[in-house]
């Protein structure tokens, strides 16, 4: 039974996985693009609006590429994304997904945690939701491929379960 449309917006971490296979109760529209930055997503929101009419839930997972380019000040653009989506889709639940603890030598976990804190504060300020998967991905399990950025099947399975649990919470709360 289809419970509505779930819109995914973000970078390769979202784009590189078959979410429909894991989230079968929703029609999954994945408009994520590998290499996407927060500003890139903001710039293409009008085309997103043309493609998707009425999503029930919108999950945003972007900022990883900003961090990789040592751009740590992207929350202003993320706020603009949230405002835009809230105006275009006033009945949709917007979820900001935390960044994962990518393992790159020049990027400290402190910077990722700082970015996640800013994203969580933005979600509280804007009234949207915040899904913290950083903590779940911080365990000793092998969630990342050799590049330290992209996820393994085990990582995607954990993330998909986390999204489904969060969606169930949202639907129950409605």
N, C-alpha and C positions, 0 to 999 in steps of 0.2 A: 504494500500500500504506500503510495507516494504521499509524503507529508509536506510537500512544497519544494521550493528551489533553494539550494544552498550555493551561494556564489563565493568562489575562492579568488582572491586577488593577492598577488605577490610575485616572488622570484622563483628560481629553479627548485627550491626546496618544495614548493607547492606544485610547480609545473611538472616535475619529473616523476609523478606518481599517479596511478589510476585510482583516484579517490572514489569514483562511482562503484568500483568493485567492492570497496570496504564500507561505503555508506549507502546502502541499498534503499533505504526508506525515503531518500530525497533524490530529486533530480539534481545532480551536481554539475554546475557550470564552472569550469576552471579556466579563468582568463588570466592565469599567471604566466609570466614571461621570464625565461632565464636571463639573468643579468639585470633584472629590474631594480631600480633604486626607488626610494620614496618619492623623489621629485618626478621620476619617470612615470610612476603610477598616477600621481596627481595630474600630470599633463595629459594622460590618456583616459581620464574618467569620462569625458563626454562620449567617447566611443564605447565605453563600457555601458553607459546608460542607453545607448542605441541598441545594444545587443541583448540586454537583460531587462525584462519588463518589471517583474514584481518578486524579487527574492524574499524568502521568509527570514533567512539568516545570511549574513555576509561575514566571512572570515578574512581578515587582513593579516598577512605575514610578510612584511618587507622591512628592510633596514640592514639586512646582512651584507648586501653589496656596499651600502654606505660605510659600514664598519670596515670592510675590506679595503676601501679607498681612504680610510682614516678620516671620514666625515662623520663626526660624532654629534652634530647639531642638526638632526633631521626631524625633531619632534614638531616643529612649527609646520612643516609640510604635512606631517602625519595628521596634525590637528585639522588642517584644511581638507584632507581626505575624509576624515570622519564627519566634518560639517557637511561637505558635499554629498556624501552618501546618505546622511541623515535627512537632508532636504529632498533628495531624489527618491529615497525609499523610506518614508516616515514610519511605516509599520514594521520594517525589518529590524531584527536584532543585529547589531554590529559588534563583532568580536575582534579585538586586537589580540593577536597571538604573540606571546613573548618570543624573543630571539632565543635560539638554542646556543649552548656553550661550544661554539665552533673552536677548533683547536689549531690556531695559526700562531706561529712564533711571535710575530710582532703585535699581536692583539691580546691584551690582558683580559682575564676574566672580569677584572674590576670594571673595564670599559663596557663589557657586555652587560654586566649587572647594573651599571649606571644607566645605560640605554633602556634596559627593561624597567627600571624604577621610573624613568621618565615616561615610558609608554603606559605603565600602570597608573601613574598620576594623571596622565591625559585621559585615560578611560574613566577614572573617577570624576574628573572635571567635566567630561563631555556626556556622561551618563551611558556610555557604551560598556561592553563587557571586556574583561581581560582574562585570557587563558594563559596561565603560567605553565609552560612545559620545560622551562629551563631547569627547574629543580629535578624533574623526572629524568632528564637527560644527563644530569650530573653524576649519576651512579657509575659504577665501574664497568657496566656492560658495554659491549661493542655496538654503539649506535651510529658511528660515523665510518664512512669509507676512508681509504688511505689518504685522501686529500684533506681530511680534517674538517670538511665543510658539509659535504653531501651525506645523506643518510643511507644506512643499510636497510635491508628488509626488516630487521628487528627494530630499528629506529622508527621506520614508517608504521609498523604494527603498533608500537607504543603510542605514537602520535595519533593515529586513527582512533584507537581506543579512548584516548584523552578527549578528542573532539567529540566522539559519540557520547561520552559521559557528560560532557559540558552541555551538549545539545539537549540531552535528556533532562538535565537540571533546568535549562531554560524553558523547555516545553512544559515541564511540571510546574514551574513557577508561574507560567501564564495561566 
